[in-house]
Amino acid sequence: MIDDIKKRAMHRTSILEGQLRGLAKMIENEDYCMDIIAQSRAAQRALASLDKMLLENHLRTHVTHMFEEGGPQRDQAVAELLKAYDLEGR
């Protein structure tokens, strides 16, 4: 894993842990629904940000190598990305 991306991804997971703990506490305390939804949406955005970082790392490392190899490796890289984003068979 690329060092910079790893650091940012680990930081993002720490933020997510705190957001999820906060979300659980809000539900337990029966906070106002719209406030809970706002917290949930923030966690979803943080997860999407993490996904982008992980995808960047995968493209810069594994996929680059797989495309350089060509043939079945290239096909596997494409298939993995399609599967990851539920695009296979479309």
N, C-alpha and C positions, 0 to 999 in steps of 0.2 A: 504494500500500500504506500502511496506517495505520502511522505511525512507531513506536509502541510495539510493535505486533505484529511489525514488521520487525526491530526490535532483538532481541526475544525469539526470533524464528525464526532469525536469524543466530547467536545464542548457542547455540541448540539444535543447529544444524548443526555448529558447532565441537565440541560435546560428542559428537555422533554420529561425527565424523571420528576423534576420539580413541578412542571405543569400538571402531570398526571396525579401527583400527590395532592396538589391544590384542587384539582378537579374532583377527586374522591372526597376531599374534605368538604367541598362546596355541596356535593350531593348528600353527604352524611348530615350536614347542617341544614339541609333543605333550603339553600339559598335561592334567590329569585332565578327562575328558569332561564331568562334571557342572559343573565350573568354567567350561568353554567354553560349555556350554548356558546357565548363569546369565548370562554376559556377553552372549550372543546375545539372550536374553530382555530384558535391560536395554536393548540397542540397539533392539529391537522396540518397547518401551515409549516410548523417546525418539522414534522415528519416529511412533508413534501420537499423541504429544504435539504433534509438529510438524504433523501432519495436522489436529489440532483447531485449532491457531493459524491455519493457512492457510484452513480452512473458516470460522472466525470472520471473518477478513478478507474473504473472498469474500462472505459473507452481509451484512456491514456495508457493503460497497461495491458490488460489481457486482450482486448479487442484489437489493439494495434499489432500485437504479436500474432494473433490468430489470422489477421488479414495478411500479414507478411508471409506466414506459412502457406496461405492459400488453400485451395482444394477443400477437403472435408473440414479443416479447422475454420476456414472462412465461413462455410455453410453453418457450422455449429455456432459461431459468434452471432450470425444473423438470427438463427433459430432461438437462441437464448434471449436476445433482446426482444424479439416478437413475443415470446412466451412471458417475459417479465412484464410486458405492457398489455397483455391479453389481446394481442393482435394476430396470433397465429391462426392460419386457416381462413383469413379474410380475403 
